[in-house]
Amino acid sequence: MQATSAAALASLAQALVVVSTPARPDRSRRVTRRLPSFTRSPEDPPGAHALSVAPFVSIRTSFRRFWPYTHGLRWLLAVSVAAAILAAACEVAAIRLFGLITDEVLSRQDLGAFWTPALAWLGLAAVAGVASFAGAYGAAVVGERFLLRLRDNVFEHLQTLTPDFFENRRLGDLMARLTDDIEAIEELVASGLIRLITALISAVFFAAAAIYIRWDLALVTFALVPAFLLMAKVFAARFRHAAARERYSNALMNSTIEEALSNQSLVQAYNRQDAEARRLHEAGRGWLLANLSQARLSSLYGPAAQVIETCCLLVIIGVGAWEIAEGRLTIGGLLAFAAYLAYLYPAVQQLGEIALTVSEAAAGSDRIMEVLRARPAVSDRRDAHLIAPRSRGHVEFLDVYFTYPTRTRPTLSGLSFSALPGELIVCTGPSGAGKSTVAKLLMRFYDPTAGRILLDGEDIRDLPRHVLRDRITLLQQENLLFSGTARDNIAYGRPGAGQAEIVEAAVAAGAHDFIRALPLGYDTPIGQRGRLLSGGQRQRIAIARALLRDAPVLVLDEPMTGLDEPTALRIMEPLRRLMAGRTTILITHDLRLVPQAAEKVVLEPGRDSGRIRLRMSRRQGATLRGA
Ligand SMILES: Nc1ncnc2c1ncn2[C@@H]1O[C@H](COP(=O)(O)OP(=O)(O)OP(=O)(O)O)[C@@H](O)[C@H]1O
């Protein structure tokens, strides 16, 4: 008889535990993906070498680095934790009521005793519901605001880096860092922290409640808790490597997609669609392998935890049945005890899972830390100051030497020239001689290795970079336009410019007529990088933008590139208007459109030493501007 009731109890307890086991929250808002080993795999498609693996940083260092971003959100973080704790406390009390109902109502078959605890239970459920909502929503607000703030900050930092940083990286990889990796940090610092505190406090609550009912029985079952934690520790180390591998293959895949799609006209013109599809397939396969290995680890973790949980359950049922038979425990007491454990183990298990999520998040954090550690090739001096409020536009290169950081041979060796205010200097020479490098040095994208560059007699390193760049307009070889409207692109030269000024600049640039003929006039979208326009039209928009900017120094880097002769001739007039009254450095290897008499700086790669020699000829007479 006793054996039958013990068996019934056991199955009841089992059912209770199954039913009352709380739903486990998603471990991560991102899909978690893991892999055990991390070396660049032979499956990596070509181009993988352009990606680097971020060095591992300790989780504590990552946390300390990003914790300040929670500033102003910490109160909400505390509220979320408090609400989650309140919800857990309500659950503890509800389980107690359940035990009470079992003993007082079900065992004694006394319906009269049912109503008071039932109402109390209902009240607790309502409070727990509100608290859960507040906790979850509060955590979401903290997480999202944290993400926004961190992304803004990382993006701002990226914009302080000089163009060489971007030239040495793949855009898809940077995009992945600004999206997925930043989310990973959020899981480490904001939602991860909330989950950790909540799980810890829930574990303490349910453990205390179980001890309250039967401390000796509780101690027996707690003995298995360290097994959970040990298991999580073993898994966590593998997860970190797996996540790093996944981050890497994700970035590789993003880069492949970004490059293939942004160069579609080239891909199609060269019939390379299949090759690009294969490249993406290989990158996708790498990602697939990474995800499958992660899935293996995740799938192993669940059943392993289940085994430990089942051991605990069997101990409770066995000992509990015996205790009831001995009259030392009521059925309600055993059920409540089992229910507490049913809540306790997921909380403990969640603690273990948080360790895994944090390990995974750390892989994303490593990649963001790497970006944040990057320093611009040039920076403002502490004592950088504004010299004259208006620049005359006198540019001088004094014995300038320059070697690119990734090169050993100098690109410029002892370059000297001077452009007086309003003067035109033509910088010419064969391809690769260093002409565009002159523009990069003047804009301070790099600093000379030796020698000085002066603007109005002051070393440009003594000027704040934004002041220097306000005084120089760069019209690049490749016309860089945004995907907005014609108006947006011209106004980019001077934010806040009115319609009349925009039209005036467009008229002077010879762009007004074709813009007016566009379907929506100035409001016509010009496509990604202005690709809905012709090369000459793009150039004229760029000239209008430069006119609006109205800086005293103008650097024209191969302004006729890609234009046929008639188009180039049509551009000459707007260019002349742009150059009028400005110091102009015209970089070109094509002297056909440059008057013979223009003053020239000729860059020549040296024949014997491989160094670059400078020959400069200054001639008087008509210049392009005056022609
Ligand atoms: N970011 C860079 N990092 C390393 N080397 C570079 C970088 N940019 C240019 N170089 C090298 O510096 C040299 C000069 O390049 P630059 O672009 O100044 O030549 P250029 O005279 O303007 O050529 P072109 O007329 O073909 O545009 C080249 O050998 C080039 O490979």
The ligand as an ORCA input file, in Angstrom:
! r2SCAN-3c Opt
* xyz 0 1
  N      47.421     53.750    -49.066
  C      48.571     53.334    -49.643
  N      49.355     52.469    -49.004
  C      50.512     52.063    -49.555
  N      50.979     52.500    -50.725
  C      50.232     53.368    -51.430
  C      48.983     53.828    -50.908
  N      48.481     54.702    -51.812
  C      49.351     54.763    -52.820
  N      50.411     53.968    -52.604
  C      51.591     53.792    -53.461
  O      52.236     55.042    -53.568
  C      52.676     55.265    -54.895
  C      52.128     56.601    -55.394
  O      50.716     56.509    -55.463
  P      49.826     57.733    -55.965
  O      48.412     57.327    -55.922
  O      50.221     58.955    -55.225
  O      50.337     57.839    -57.486
  P      49.809     58.778    -58.639
  O      51.011     59.484    -59.180
  O      48.682     59.631    -58.180
  O      49.295     57.696    -59.673
  P      48.090     57.781    -60.736
  O      48.437     58.832    -61.729
  O      48.097     56.433    -61.331
  O      46.849     58.088    -59.963
  C      52.230     54.075    -55.711
  O      53.340     53.224    -55.854
  C      51.184     53.400    -54.878
  O      51.238     51.999    -55.012
*
